[in-house]
Amino acid sequence: MGWTDAQDEAMGTDAEHVKVAAPLDIEKGVCYLIKEKKPELGFRLFSSLLQQRIPGLCVTRQHPERVRRERGLSDVRILWLSHTPGEDFHNPTAIGTLAKVISKFIEDNAGEGVVLLDGLEYLVINNGFLQTLMFVEHVNEFVMQRKAILLMPVSPETLEEKERALLERNVEVIETPTLKADMEMREVGRILDTY
């Protein structure tokens, strides 16, 4: 399923604009696992959803200032997964608290929002796979009950086959070539529409 007419009206946009700016059929209330070595397409998808005026939260292993500069995310809260204490730095071993931060962000935005979780592999390193899986399942259940979206780019090579299967079991999986081809076709379409 994709966007509904009611969602289009609520967003204050026409249906064609939504289809162009939001690649694939991204549904609210769903967690997406994006298979890619580096989170390039995950960030592009996150940015395209932000353009729909959906509030965003970025949780990443990259330094917040670098993300703001390179990704143009000046108006988005960015949490840095780091053992270094400070404002908007989050200890990767405190995944229970991270789940609360994500839940609070969604609740503060009337049950909506898009969360980019770039650093799942780092959470596995710091907490073990089973603890991280329980964290993902908890956040997934919360997102499913709301109208939020969770994007989780992950490098498939960093997980064992059994771990990947468990992680993929209750989330939607986006294969990178599919996402990349869809986004590029939409970008070409936008360019051609301007002529």
Beta strands, then each sheet from edge to edge (+ up, - down):
strand 1: 30-35
strand 2: 56-60
strand 3: 77-81
strand 4: 89-90
strand 5: 112-118
strand 6: 147-154
strand 7: 172-175
sheet 1: 4+ 3+ 2+ 5+ 6+ 1+ 7+
end
